[in-house]
Amino acid sequence: MSRRDQIVMTTDEVAAFLEQERVANVASMGPGGRPHLAPLWYLPEGPVLRTWTYGSSQKVKNLLRLPQATVLVEAGGSYEELRGVSMECDVEVVEDGERVAAIGADLMVRYSGNPEVAASASQFVRVQAAKRVGLVFTPTKVVSWDHRKLGGGY
């Protein structure tokens, strides 16, 4: 008997999980047809994730060629603690400097935990934004699991 239905996260649980976790593993298709995997910090907005990265990176080259990715956010150190969200996504590559800088500023707030630190780093963000692009991941399919719902059983 499959217990799959018992471990699926609700929409609210997925949103809370994405808000809590810090690193998304992003898989795009490399030029040779193999997945290219890269960890990224991200900004959750419901199921949509925003981030930025260097415009010259392999993942950006891949996403310009095929704007689709699979994104995995996971947690847990043992089987009964495993939680995760896997999303097949359409990807928007953002090249507008103002939008890229806004993503960078929002990332600074989220990962520094302090809006004042982020504000003092605004010049750094602007300089970085000139070298970067934004990435917006919009899910077309979401799969989730939370093994804690099984109460330690298998």
Sequence and secondary structure as in RCSB ss.txt:
>XXXX:A:sequence
MSRRDQIVMTTDEVAAFLEQERVANVASMGPGGRPHLAPLWYLPEGPVLRTWTYGSSQKVKNLLRLPQATVLVEA
GGSYEELRGVSMECDVEVVEDGERVAAIGADLMVRYSGNPEVAASASQFVRVQAAKRVGLVFTPTKVVSWDHRKL
GGGY
>XXXX:A:secstr
   HHHH   HHHHHHHHHH  EEEEEEE TTSSEEEEEEE EEETTEEEEEEETTSHHHHHHHHS EEEEEEEE
 SSGGG EEEEEEEEEEEE  HHHHHHHHHHHHHHHHS HHHHHHTHHHHHHHHTTEEEEEEEEEEEEEEEGGGG
TT  
